[in-house]
Each structure stands twice: as C-alpha cells, then as structure tokens.
Amino acid sequence: MLVNIFPARRTRDLLSIVALGAAGVVILLFRLIRPERLVSPEGFRNLLDFIAVLRTPTSPFLPSEWATKATMGFLQGAIDPLPLVLLWTTAAGAVTLGALLHRQLYATGFTKAQEGAERFVRGGLWRWTVGTLLAFLPVAKREFVLKDIKLFFRDTTQWSQLILLTVLVVVYLFNIKMLPLHRGEQVGFFYVTLVSFLNLGLAGFVLAAIAARFIFPAVSLEGRHMWLLRSSPLDLRALLWSKYWVGTIPLLGLALLLTGLTNVLLQVRPFMMVVGLVTICGLTFAIAALALGFGALYPQFETENAAQIPTSFGGLVFMMATVALLGAVIFVLWQAVYQYVRSVFLGQPVVVDAWMIGWFAVAAALCAAATAVPLRIGLRRMERFEF
C-alpha cells in the first residue's frame, strides 16, 4: 500500500523517517509526563491522585474501552452484548478491508518495489541556494562545501538522525526547566551559578557526542575516492577546511542555543551568561577540530556505514581527549568563577583583575591549542595517506 502511495524509489527512506519520528515522539511524550513523580508518592495527597496519574485516556470509540466494558460487565454479572458486537464487527471489518486492499494493490506495489533506488540527484537547487551564499569563497573551497552538504543530505541515515537530535535537545532543556531552583523555596545564588557552570561541562559532552557522530567520520566517508583527491592538484587544506566548517557552524549554533536558553531558564546574572557563551564557543571550535583530527588520524575507509565509524578505537580516543579538555577548561575557569562568586557572596564589587584575566587567558589558550594542533596533525596525516 505504501509503495502505491509514495514514490517507490523513496519508500524505504520515508519509512525510516517515519520510524525515527515516531521514536522521537515517544521519547518526548515519555519525558513530558514526568515519570519521576511516580517514584515520590509522598507528593500525592492520597492514593486516588497517584492512580489518576497512571490512568490512560479513554474514549467510547476506542476498542480498549469496549474491551473494558465487556470485562467489567462479565465480572459484575450484567453482560452487555454491545461491546462484544463492536469488537467482533470491527475485527471482521478490518480483516475484510485488508483483504480488499491486498487484492487491488499487492500486484502493482510488488512491481513498483522492484525498481532500483535512486542514487544520484541533480544538485541545481543546492547551487542556487547554498552556492549563492558561498559565492565569496574560492572555487575549490566552495565546491568542497557543496559536495559535503549534498552528500550529507543524500544519505538518509545521516540527516534523519537530526530528528532524534532535536528531540534530545528539547528533553535537555525541559530537564533544566524542571529543576526546582525557582519554584517554592528560593535557591541561593551559589547553587544557580554552580548549576550554570557545571552545565558547560554537560553541554560540552553533548557536543562531543554529536561531533563523534557527524564530524569524526567526515574523512573516512571519502572512502577510496581519497586517492583521487590526493593525486589531483587540489589543495588538501581546502578539503580539510570545508569539512571543518561544514561541521563546526551547525555545532556552534546548537551550542549557543543550549547554553543561552539554559542560562535564561536558570536566570543567571550577566557575568555568567557572557562566560558561558564565550566558553562554549571556544569549546565548540576545539571539539570539532579534535573530532576531525582524530578522524583523519584513525580513518576507516573500508566502512560504508557512518554510524559504525565513531565506535572504532579512534572514536574512543577522541572522546577521552575531549573529556580531558573539558575537565581542564572547567578546572581553569572555576578559579575565575570562584572569585566572582566570592565577591558577590561577600557583597563586594566584582572586579575583573589581572588574576581573573590570567585564568581566562589560560582557558582560551587551551581551546586554541586544542583547535590548531589536531587540525595540523590531521592535515599531515592526510598528506601521507597510502592506498
């Protein structure tokens, strides 16, 4: 039936998208009902309130309601034949409808399903839109960027995971909003600042996981075509540059969204807002560079499935290096943030002195080194690829 409704060449992709969308909706709904309330029954006034949370929606037009009425009538000794008639006639009607659809659509759908999948799509739309926006770039860099973007959106297994990513971002922000910081008894300034500061590490880890999935496999996905790029007069720096920025710009937008909205929900002061946004920008550039550098250092050209590449040894090393970077930056910044918290707690004016600037400079140096060194190592590794 689906093959007769949707294009046969794209039916598998459509089913994959529908499945991911359904999984995302289930995850989102499960979080929105706040299941943590079930493990704290002291929050309910009585047993009926607790049971009401577990009650499922009912409707006189749902078979579940008919089955409930039939069962309750049997248990109470007052059998009502109407629910049983509705259940049996609905089941018989569904079977009859399925048989009719099978007779009319199966042969045509089977024939259409044998058509080959469409592998290549003309890129005129990309050139008119993205190509126009990138007109200021040199030709080589612009073509590399267009190639990476088109290949990403042609692979359904790649871009369809953006659906789950969107759901996870919503759940992440919802969890922050549900923290009992500004409801009921007022929570102190120290705890709000602490949560906002530690959120930098958590957001950095989320960005690292996303970079491992989308940026780390970028070099490996070139496959055996890499030897063509090696033997061509094209500059490998342009290739590495395009892969870095194609992955970094969306990651930076997500990082600013997570950190900015989180700080707004936490109602932090302007100092922590600026520190959080600047820090997450530096961490994003460094995490993307680490992902691309380790991806070039440990390529998996034989693997066609991009989802398997981050689970390799190189992916493990990348995550360990990222965790070390996050720990170092958080430790360094805490020295400056502690001075800010101490001044506010004692009622003193917040002064950005040389000591605080020094700690900020150390954190910036760590992010800069974690950005430049992996990219340089990755470029040298790409120049020594052998096939």
N, C-alpha and C positions, 0 to 999 in steps of 0.2 A: 504493500500500500504506500509506504514512504517513497519507494522508487518511482511510483506513478505520480506522486505529488511534487517531489523535489527533483532537481536535476540529478540524473543517475551518477554523473561524474563526481558530485559533491556530497552524495548521501552519507558516506562514511564520515566526512568532516562535520556535517551537520549533526549527526548522531553524537559525535564526540563532544561538540559544543553543548548540545542539549544535556548530555550526561554531566559535564563539568558544571554547567549552570545549575542543574538540579542538586548536585553535591554542595555547591556554594550556598544555595538557598537553605538546604537542610542545616548546614553549619551555622548560618546566620540566625535562623529561627531558633535553633537549639540554644544559642547564646542569649538571644533576646528574651527568652522565657526565664532567664536567670535561674538555672538549676541549683545554684549554690544555696538557694533558700531552703531546699529540701533537707540539707544537712544541718540546719539550725532550726529545729522545730520550736525552740523557745520564742522565736519571733512571731508565732501564730497565737492568737488569743484562745483558740480551742481546737479540738480535733476536726471540726467541720471546716474550718478555714484551711487546715492542712490538706484535707481531702479535696477541697474545691480547687486547689492548685493542680491536682492530678487529673481533674475532670477534663475529658476530651469534648470538643464541640459536637453538638447533636443537631439533627435536622430530621423532620418527618419524611424527607425524600431520600435519606441515605439507607442503604441496606443494613448498615450496622444498627440503626435504630429499629428496623423491622426485626432483626435477629434478637435484639434486646427485649422487645415487647413479646415476641413469641416465647422466649425463655422464661421471662417473668410470669407470663400467663400460665405456662405449664407448671411452674413452681407454686403458684398461688391457687391452682385448681380451677382457674377461669380461662380456658383456652379460647383465644380469639383466632379464627381461621384467616382473617385478612392479612396479617403479617406473613404467614406461611405462603399464602397465594401470591403475594407480591414478590417474595423471594424466589419461588419456583418459576413464575412467569418471567421475571427479569432475567434469570439464568437461561431459560429457554430462548428468550428473545435475543440475548447476547450470542448464544451459540448459532442461532439461525442467521443473524446478521453477519457473523464471521464467516459462515459457510457461503453466503451470497457474495460477499466481498472476495473470498478466495476464488470462487468460480469466475468472477468477472475480471479480476486484476492480477491473479497469480501469473498466468502465462505471459502477459505483457510486461509485468515487473521483472520476471526472471530473464526475459530477453534484454531488457534495459540494463539489468545488473551485470551482464557480461561485457558491457562496454568498458574500455580501459579508462583508467583515471587520468585526468588532465594534469600534465606535469609542468607545462610552461604557460605562462600568462603574459600577454604583451604588457609592457610597462609604460605605456603612454601617459596614463593618469599620474603615475609617480613622477615622471619627468615634468609634467605641467605644474604639479603642486610642490613636492619636496625639491625637485630640481630648480624651480624658480626661487625658492627660499635660499638655496645654497649657491646661487649664481655668483656670489662674491668669492667663492673658493676656487683654487686652481682646478684645472680639469681633472687631474689624476685623483685628487682628494675627493672631489665631488662625485666622481664615478664610483669610487670605493664606498662612499657613504650610501649612495643609491643602491649599490649591489647588496650591501649588508642589510639595509632596511627591507628591500624586496624579498631577499631570502628568508628573513625572519618572518614576514607575514605570509609567505607561501607555505611555510611549514606549520600545519595546524597544531602539531604537538608543542610548538613553541608559543605562539601568540595566544592560544586558547587558555594557557595557564594564567594569563592575565586576569581571567575571571576569578579564579581562586585567590589570586593575589589581592584583588580588590576586596573580596570578602574578608580576607585575613586582616587587611588594613582597617576595615570597618570594625571588626571584632577587637582589634588592638585599641582603637580609640574608644570603643564602648567600655572596655575594661578600665581604661584610665578614668572615664567619666563616672564609673560606678564606685571608684574608691571613696570611702567615707571621710573625705577631707574637708568638705564644705557643707556637710549636712549634719544636723543635730549639734553636738558639742563641737565648738570651733577647734580646729587643729592648729598648733603653733606654726610660726613662720619657719622654724628649723625643719620640721618634717616636710612641709611643702617644698622647700628648697632641696632637701635631700632626695625626695622622690623625683623632682625635676632633674637633678644632677645625675642620679642613677639611671634615669630614663635615657640619657645619652648612650650609656653602655648597652642598654637593651635595644635601642633603635639601631645602634651600630651593628649589633649581632644580627638583627633582622636584615639590614642592608648587606651584610656579608653573605647570608644565606641566599639572598636574591642574586648577588653578584656571582656566587658559585654556580647558580643555575643558568644564568643568561650570559655573563661576561667570560667566565672561565672557559667554556667550550668554544669561544669565538675562533681561536686559531685552529683548533682541532677540526672544526666543521669545514674548513677549507679542503680537508682530505688530501688526496693525491694531486689535486689541482695546484697545490702549493708549489710544486716544482715548475709549473708554468710561470708563476709569479717570480720565482727565484731566477729563472733563465731569461725573463723579459727585462727590458730596460727600465721598467717601473721601479720607483724607489720604495723599498720596504718600509721606510719611515712613514710614507703616506698611508700604506696599508695598516700599520700599527696605529697611526694617528686616527684613522677613520674608525677602527674598531674600538679604540678607547673612548672617543667622544660619542659614538652611537650608543654605547652602554652607559657612559657617565651622565649624560644630560638627563635621561629619564630617571636614573637612580638619584640624581641630585634633586629633581622635582619631588620625588617620593620622600626623600629625606627631609626636605624643608616642610613638606606637608605634615609628616609625622611629628616632627619636633615642634613646629609652630602651633599646630592645633592642640598638641598635648600640653604645651605651656599655657595656652589660652584656657584650656579646661582646668588646669591646675591653678590658674590665676597667680602666676609668678610675677615678680617685680621686673622692671625693665632691664636691670643688670643681668639677671639670669636668662631673660629672653635673648639678649644680644649674645651672651656667652654660649647659649645652647645653639643658636642658629649658626654662628661663626664656626663653632667646633664641629658641628655635624657636616658643614660644608667641607672643612679640611679632611675629616674622616672619610667622606664620600669619595673625594679625589684619590685618597690613599688606598681605600678598599678596592676601588675599580682598577687602579694600577696594579695592586697585588694580584687581583684575580687574573688580569690579562698577562702579567709577567709570569706567574706560575703556570698559567695555561700554555704559554709558549715554551716554558722550561720543561713541562711534562706533557707533551702533546699525545693525543690518542687518535691518530689519523685513520686507524682501521675501524673505529667505532662510528656507526652511522646514526645511532640514537643519541641525541644530545643529552637526554636525561641520565644516561649511564656514565657520562664523562665526569661529572662532579664527584662521583663515588670512587674514583680512582685514587691512587696514592698521592698524586699531585693535588687533588681536591682536599685531601686530609691535611697535607702540609699547608695549603693556603688557609684553611680555617684555623689551624694552630697559629700561623703567623698573624692572622687578623685578630685573634683573641689576645695575643701578646701585645699587639699595637693598641688595642682598645684598653687593655689593662694599664699600659704605660701612660697613655694620654689621660685617662681618668685619674690616675695617681698624681700626675703632674698638675693637672687642673685643680685637683682638690686642695692643693696648698693655697692657691689663689682664692678659691671659693670659700675656704675656711676663714681666711682673713676677712672676706666680705661678710660672712655670717656672724663672725665675732663682733665686727664693728656695729652691725645692725642690732645685735642682741644687747650690747652694752650701751646702745643709744648714742654711739659716736658717729661722726660723719664718715661716709665711705670715701676713702682716698685711694686712688689708683696710683700707688707709689712705684718706685723702681723695683721693689721686691715682687710685687704682683705682675708688673710688666715682664720681669725676667721669667716667671713661670709660664706666662702666656707665650713668650718667645720660645721657650723650650718645647711646649706643645706644638707650636707652629713648625718648629724645626723637625720634630718627629714626623709630622704629617707630610712635610715637604720631602724629607728623605725617603719615607715610605712610598711616595709617588714617583720620584725621579729614579731611584735605584732599580726597582722592579722593571720599569719601562726600558731602561738601558740594558739590563740583563736580558729581558725578553727580546729586544732587537738584536743583540749579539747572537742569541740562540737561534733566531730565525735566519740569520745570515749564514749559520753553519748547518742548517738542515741538509740531510743527505737522504736520497731516495733510491 
